[in-house]
Amino acid sequence: MDKQKYYITTAIAYTSGKPHIGNSYEIVLADSIARFKRKEGYDVFFQTGTDEHGQKIELKAKEMGTTPKALVDDVAGQIRSICDMLNTSYDKFIRTTDDYHEKQVQKIFKKLYDQGDIYKGAYEGLYCTPCESFWTESQLVDGKCPDCGREVKPAKEEAYFFKMSKYADRLIEHINTHPEFIRPVSRKNEMMNNFLLPGLQDLCVSRTSFKWGIPVDFDDKHVVYVWLDALTNYITGIGYDTDGSSDQYHKFWPADLHLIGKDIIRFHTIYWPIFLMALGEELPKQVFGHPWLLQGDGKMSKSRGNVIYAEDLVDFFGVDAVRYFVLHEMPFENDGVITWELMVERMNSDLANTLGNLVNRTVSMSNKYFGGVVSDKGETDDATQAAIDKDLKAVVTGTYKNVAAKMDELRVADAMTDIFALFKRCNKYIDETEPWVIAKDEAKQDRLSTVLYNLVEGIMIGASLLEPFMPETAEKIAGLLNTKLRGFDEVQSFGLYPSGNKVSEKPEILFQRQDVEEVIERAEAMFEKRRQESGMPSGEEEEPVIEIEKKPEITFDDFEKLQFQVGKIIACEAVPKSKKLLCSKVKIGNEVKQIVSGIKAYYSPEEMVGKQVMVLVNLKPATLAGVLSEGMLLCAEDDKGNLALVTPEKPMPAGAEIC
């Protein structure tokens, strides 16, 4: 009987520079899902790779005095080495400069042109080079790119366009009839309300202002625009061909999961499915827009010399510790946070103590009391001990069902929490049974042997569940217990460890405890060395001096007319038909005000909920984009136009007066 297929992809990484740990999180997340599916018995194909064309690459190569091809070859090599270092099990690493991909993109473009979905015209608009996107004036947020907040410049050029509106109704119907298509639901609502329902504009799919792209073969002034080029990697990588696709393509398409960052959800849930509809191909089954992994102070940047790369963390903590951290610390919808302190805490508490110490104690006691031989004597002593054993076995054998359910929902962090709950239960079992006390009674040797057997068996089932997430650690545990990891068909049965088997004579420290102050000192030295090598100023960069136009003086009476209070945001959503507005419900004392703010480029609705903010409460109500606004949230603005909400230094009650 043929295995059921499972095709999973990551977004392909852009080769303008080396990815930091926040970018590398995605490949580890995808790998854990791919490994889990393989272990469930699926025929898995896992694809990742690099996106290598565009104006940004061309400009950067020119600045560096090299060619675009040399630049992308170097960066693509770095990205692939990071994937390998993190022990990811991808089946295909595609590059958009691969000959096969480029030829297929040209064929796809021609097919769409011949059938009337692409037409030639001219584009005039505001262009963001980093995002490689055109925008209209109304789409800008405070005059900046709505995606990245950077400057845009007027641009006009001849271009080919794709008729997006032709397929919009079909896509809306598909999303409505396939609730699993876009996950989480918040991402689906954002796409529907902000882009699809207001109406789609035709999409520019070629450029003439730069050359580093795939040429349009029937009009060599044009190169294929980045999104039509990049998105099609998901089908070209498995053998799609407009003239007749490969057996591999027919086997694995449609994709079961596109795993991408939340910042590119629009391209994958609007542009990509519409391209597929036009090609007459099935749509992917699910697109999951995962949250971001952010540095603790939100300031991971090359200009500050404090960017954390995957190899930095691997050097400090080891591969599996890094895999554990990035998977365990990422919520399902909201952004996760990475700090050196939290890494050390997880290393010491979860990995060194809960898991490492459990394995070490079990192997050590097996050697101390029985020369390493582990035998199941089936001895429980009394009803109390029998109940303890029964509860341990129930927790251990019931864990897979819980983990599988979480993985089906892509709640990877929750699945790992369930596995570590199993290890915690084994530690509790040691406390309950007290093997060191039993060992003093010669008559209870069979009970002691049974306790150690139960521990070894529980650890083996836990290690087998842990394998997709921390494969090296799982293998080490199996080696210490002198056996092999089990398939998922065996982890719901207790007692499969061979009675009479002998564990390793020397227990191994799986994870070394770390001192947080030493780690932070070492990290600062690393950042300082990096700053010096790149010619940056040491330590913190100087705060920019911001000059603003001074307003006329006011009297105290003028100031007294303004009423400022602390508010707490209890709900927030994007304003339909607006690219930059959020509508917040703000609790101020005993009342709730509805306030509309132009901060969508800087905060998601999910991030807003729960924040304490400073509110101008007696501003005359106004209607913005058809929505009533009853006040104003106070924000600070830097020299680049970035906004940050002004919040009280310490928690204050909602309604507290600001004076």
N, C-alpha and C positions, 0 to 999 in steps of 0.2 A: 504493500500500500504506500503510495507516494505521501511524503510529508506535506503538511500545509505550509505554504510559502509565507514569508514575512519580509517585506522590503522597507528598510528604514534609511533615511538620509538626514544629514545635518545640512545647514546652510554652508555654502562654500565660502571659505575665508578670503577676504580681499587682501591682495598682496601689496598693499601700499606700505606695510610695515609689519614688524614682528608682533604677534598677538600677546596681550597680557593674560593673567590668570582668569579674568572675567570672560574673555573670549574663549579660553581653553575649557571652561566649564562644560560647554555644550558637547564637545566630543566625548568627555567622560560620561556625561548623562546618556548620550546615545549608545555608548559602548555598554553601559550597564543594562540598558533595555535589550540590546542585541544579544548579549550573553545570556540574559534571563530567558529570552525567547528560544534561543538555541537549546538551552537546558530543558525547556518545556517540550522540545521535540520538533520545533519549527525548522524549516529550511530557510535560513536567514541570509539575506544579502544586505550588507551594511556599507553604504557609500558616503564618502566625505571628499573634500578636495579644496581647490582654490579657484577664485574668480580673478582673472588676470588682465582684463582689458579696461580701457577707459582713459579719459582725459587726465584724471588725477595721477595715474601711473606715468603717463607721457610727461607731465610737468615735473614730477618728482625725479624721474630718470634724467631729465635735462638739468635739473638743479644739481644732481649728483655727478654729472659728467659721464653718464653711462647710457646704455641703450635700454629701452623698455624691456626687451627680452632678457637681458642680463639681470636687470633688477628683479623681475618676477621669478626667474630661475633661482636666484639666491633666496628670496623670501619664501617661495613655495617649498624649497628644501628645508628651511627653518621650521615651517609649519608642519611639514610631514615628520620631521625629527621630534617635534613636540608630541605629536600623536603617538609616535612609537615609544617615546620616553614614558608617556602616561599609560602604556600597556593597553592600547586600544586595538580592537580586533577587526578593523575595517577590512572589507573584501575588495574595495575599489577606491583608489585615490585619484579622482579625476582632476585634470587641469583644463581650463577653458582655452588654453593654447594647444591642446592635443589636436593632431591633424583630423582625427575622426570627428571630434566635436565640431571643429570649425567647418568642415565640409557639410555636416548635417544642419548646422545653423543656416548656412547659405541656402540649402535646399528648403528648409522650413520657411525662410523669408520669402523665397520665390513662390512656394506653394500658396502662402497666405496672400501674396500680391496677385497671383494669377486668379485666385478665386474671389478677389475684390475686397478682402478684409484689410489690406494695406493699400494706401493711396499716397500719391506724392503731393506735397503742399509746401508751405513755409511756416516757420514758427518764430513768433516774437514773444518774448516773455522775460522773466527774471530767473537767472540760472544760478544754482548752487553747485559749485565745482566739487566739493567733498562728497555731496550726495548724488552728484550727476543727475540732477532733477531740475526741470523747469517749473516755475510757479507763476500764478497770476497774482496781481496786487492783493486781491481779496483773500488769497490763501496764506499770505505772510502773517507772521506773528510779531507784532511790534517792528515791522519792516524787515524781519529776518526770516531765514528758512524755517518753516514750521517743524522740520524733522530734526535739525541739528542746532538751530539757533545762530548760525553763522551768517555773514554778509552774503547778499545776492547781488548779481550784476545784470544789467540789461543785456540781452543777447537776441540776435535775429539770424536765422539761417534757413536754407532750404532743407526740408526733411521729409521723410516718409512717416505716415501716421497709421495707427491701428484703430479701427472702428470699434471702440470699447462698448458704446451704447447698444450696438447690435446684439450683444449677448448679455446685457445687464439683467434683463428680466429673467432669463434662464438661470443665471447665477443666483439671483434672489430666491427663486423658487427652490433651487437645489439646497441653499443654506437653510431655508425654512423647513424643508422635508428631510434634511439630514442634520439633526441637532448635534451629532458627534463630529461634524466636519471641521469646525473651528473650536478649539479649546484653549484656555478656559472660556466660559460663557462671556465674561467681560470683554474679551477680545472680539468675539462675534458681535456683540452689541455695538462696539465701537466702529467696526467695519460697516455694519448695516446703517447706523444712524448718521455717521459722519461722511461716508463716501458713496455707498450704493443708493440709498433712498433719495438723497439730494440730487442724484444724477451724475453719470460719469462723462468726463470729457475724453475726446479721442487722445490716444497716447502717442507721443513722439517715439519712434522706434529706429531712427537712424540719425547720424550726425555727419557734418562735413567740416567742422572746425578743428578736428584732430584726426590723426591717422592710426593711432594704436587701437585697433579693433578689427573685427572680422569684416572684410570688404563685402559690400553688396555686389555680387558677381555680375549683375546686369547693369550696374550704375556705379562705376569705380570711384566716383567722387564721395560716395557715402560709405560709412562703416556702420555695422549693426549696433544699435544702442544697447547699453549694458544689460538691461533687464531681460530683453528677448534672448540675448546671448547667455546670460548667467542662469536664468531659470530653466532653460531647456537641458541643462546638464543632468537633471533628474531622469530624463528619458534617453538622452544620447549615451549616458554612462552605462546603460544596460542594453544598448544595441538598437535603439530606435532608428529607423530609416524611412523616409517618405516613400522610397521605392519598394519597401518590403522589409519589415523589421526582423531581428534575429529571434531564435527560439528563446534565448534568455529574456528578451524583452517581453515576449508573450507570456512567459512563465511568471515574471515578477511584477509587471505593471498591472493594475495601478499600485502606487506606493501605499503601504499601510500607514506610514507615519512620516511626515516632514517635520523634523524637529528644528525650530528656528528661534531666534531672539525676538522678543516682543516688538522691537523697533522696526522689523521688516515684515511684520504680519500682513500689511496692506498688499505688498507685492506678491505674497504667496497665496493670499485668499481672494484677491481680485484679479490682478494681472495674469497670474499663472493659470488659474482655472479657465479664464476666458481664452487664453492662448490654446489650451487643450481642447476646449469646445470647438474652436475654429479648426483645429487639426482633426477633429472627429475622434479624439481619444478620451478614455475614461478619466475622471477626476481622482486625485488622491483621496484615500478614505478619511484621513485626518491630518490637520495641520495644528501643531501645538506650539503656541508662542510662549516660550518660557521666560521667566523674569530675569533680571540682571544680578550679577554678583558684584557688589560694590565694596570699595575700601571703606574702612570704618569712618573716616572723616570726610568721605565723598570726594577726595582730592587726589585720586590716582592719575598722575599726568607726567608726561615726559618733561615738560617745562619745569617741574618741581624735582625731577630726578628720583621719584619715589614709586615708579611703576613696579608692580610685583609680577614677575614672570613665573610660569609653571616650574621652570628648572630651579628658580630660587627656592620655592617651597619644597621641591623634591630634595634639594641639597640640605635643607634644614630638617626635614621630617621624614623623607622617604616617600616612594610612589604611592603605596596603599594608604598611608596616612593622609596624603593630599586628596586622593580619590574619596576617602571617607569624608573628609571635611567638606569638599565642594558639593558632594551629593547630599550629605546629611543637613547642611546648613541652608539649603535653598528651599524656601517655602513653595507651595504649589503655584501661587499667583503673585505674591509680593516679592520685592527684591530681597536678596540675601546680603549679608554683610560679612566681610573678611577683615579680621584684625589679627595681629601677632598674638595678642593676649588670648583671644578665643581659640586660635589654633593650639596654643600650648595647653589651655584648659581641656580641650577635647583630647589631645594627645595623652595627657596625664590621667584624666578621669575615665574616658570611654575606652581608649585603646590600651594604655599601659595597665590600668587597674582592672576595669570590668572584664576585658578580654584577655590581655596578656597575663595578668596575675592568675586568672582562673586556669588557663592552660598550664602555666608553670606549676601551680600548686598541685594540680591533678597528676601531672607527670611525676613530680617530686614525691608525692605520697605513694604513688604506685610503685616507684622504685624503693622507697624507704621501707614499706611494709611487706611487699611481695616480690622484690627483685625485678620489678617492672612488669610482671605477669598480671593481666587483668582478666578475672574470671567472674562469670555471673553465677552466683550460688543461689539466687532466688530467695535470700533470707531477709525477712522483714522484722523479726523480733516480736513485735506486738502490733496492735491495731493502729496506734498512733503513727508508728513508723511506716506501716502499710499505707496509711492515708497520705503521708508526706511523699512517699514514692509515687503513688497514684497521681497526685497533683503535679509533680515534676513531669511525669510522662505525658500527662494531658497537655501541659503547656508546650512541651517540646514537639510533640506530634501534631499539635494544632497550629503551630506557627506558619507552616507553609500555606495553609488555606488563607490566613490573614494577609501574608505577604503577597500572594498571587492576586488577591482582590485589589490590593493597593497598586500593584504594578499594572493591572488592567486599566486603572484610572490614571496612570502615569504619576502617581504620588510616590516617587522614589524615596524621598526623605522619610516618609511615614513607613515605607516598607523596611528601611534600614532600622528605624526605631523599633519595629516589631522583632527584628532579628536580635538586636542588642537586649531587648526585654527577655529573650530566651537565655542569653548569657547571664543576665542579672538573676534570673530564676535559678540557674545552676549555682551561682555564688551564694544565693540564699539557702540552697539545699545543703551546701557545706556548713553554713552556720546552724542549720536545723539538725543535722546529723552528727556534727562534731567528730569527724573521723579520728582525731588525735586522742579523744577520750575513749572511743571504742577500742582503739589499738592497745590500751592498757589492760583490757580484759581478754585473756586468752580464749575464753569460751565464745567470744563474739567475733572471731576471725572471719567466719562466713558472712556475717553482717557487714563487716568492714570491706570485704571483697566486693559485696553487692553494691555498696555505696559508691566505691570507686568505679565499678563497671557502669553504674547509672550515670556518673559524671562523664566518663569517657564517651558513652553513647550520646548523651545530650550535647556535648561539645562537637562530636562528629556531625550530628544533624545540623547544628548551628553553622558549622564551617561549610557544609555543603550548600546551605542557603546563602551564605555570605559570598560564595565564589564569584557570582556575576559582578559584584560590587568591589571586592578586594581579592582578586584571583591569586596573587602571590601569597598573601597571608593565609588564605584557605588551604593552599597547597602545603605551606609550612606546617600548619596544624595537622594535616593528614599525615605528613612525614613524621612528626613527633609522636603521633599515635600509631605509626607503623601500619597504615591502611590507605585506602583510596577514597577520594571524595565520591559521594553518592549522587545518583540522578534524582530528579524530583519525584520519580515514581517510588522511591525508597525512603523518603524523609518523613513519611507519615506513619511509618512502622518503627516501633521501639524494640531493640534487641538484635539488630543485625551485625553489630560488632562481634567478631569471632571470639567466643569465650576461650581463654587460654592464650590469647595473643599477647605479645610483649611490646611495651612502648619503648621509646628511645631512652637510652641510659642517661643522657644529659639533657635536661630541659633547656630550651632556648628562650632568651628574652626577645619577645616579638616586637615590642615597642619600648624604647628607652625614654624614661621620664625626662622632662626638660625644665630648666629654670627660666621663668618668664623674663626676668631682668637680663639674663645673659643673652636670650634670644633677641630681645629688643635692641640691646647694645650691638650685637652682631649685625642685625638688620640695618641699623643706622650707619655702621661702618661700611656696609655694602653699598648703601645709597650714596654715602659721601664719596666713596671711591668712584662710583659711576658718574657722579656730578663732576669730579675733578677730571676724569678721563674725557668727558664731553665738553669741558670748558665752562660748565655752569658755575654760578656763585655757590659757595658752600652754604649748607643749611637752608633755611627757609628763603624763598625768593622775596624780594622787596614787595611790600604791598603797593599796588598801583595808586598813584595820586589821581583822584577823580575831581575834575573841575566841572562845576555846573553853574548855569546862569543864576545869579542871585535874584531872589524875588524881593519886592518892596517890603520894608519893615511893617510889622503889624503891632497893634497895641495888645495889652493883656486882655482887654475887653474883647478884641477880635478872637484871641485864642480861647477865651472862655465860652465862645459860641460853639466850639467843636467838642463833641463828646466821644471820648475813646474808652472802650472797654475790652476786657479779655473775652474772647468767644471760644467755644469748642465746636469743631466741625463734626456733625453727627451723620451727614450723608453728603455725597457729591457725585455729580454725573456730568458728562460732556454735554454742551449745548448743541442740539441738532442744527445743522446748516452753518455751523461755525467751526473754523479751523483752529481758533485760539482761545475760546471761552470755556470755562468750567462754571457750573452752577452749584453752589454749596448751601446746605442747610446749616446755619450756625446758631448754636444755643448760647444765648446771652441772658444770664439770670433766669427768669421764668418764661422768657419768650424765645421764639425761634425765628430768625430772619433769613430770608433767601437773598444770597449775594452772588452776583456774576462777576468773574474776574478773568482777565486775559493772561492766564498763567499756564495754559494747557501744554506749552512747550517745555515747561519745567517741572510739572507735577502731573501724575496720573490721578484719576478720581480715587483709586484705591489708596494711594499715598496720602491723600488729603484727610481721609476719615480718621478721626481721633486726635488731630493736631490742635493745639491751642494757638490761637492767632490774636493779633491786635486789630480791632475793628473800629472804623469811624462809623458810629451807629446812627447819627442824626443827619446823614447826607440825604438830600431830597431824592425819593425813589425815581428811578428811570427805567426805561425798557431798552434792553440790549439784545439784538438779534431775536426780537419777539419774546424775550423772557424778562420778567420784572426783577429788578435788583434793588434791594432795600438798604444798601450800605456799601462800605468799601473795606477790603482787606489791605492792610499796610504791607508793602514790600520794599526791600532794598534793591538797588540796581547798580551793577558794576560798570566799568568802562566799556565793556563789550555788549552791554544791554541785557545781560543775564539777570533774572529776577530771583529773589529768595524771600520767602515769607518772614516777616518780623514776628518773633515768638517770645514770650516771657522767659527770662533766664531760669526761673524755678516754676514748678507747677502752681497755678493760681486757680481759684474757683471761677467758673464761667460767670461773667458779669462783673468781675472785679474792675474797678475804675482805674484807668491809666491817667496819672496826674503828674 
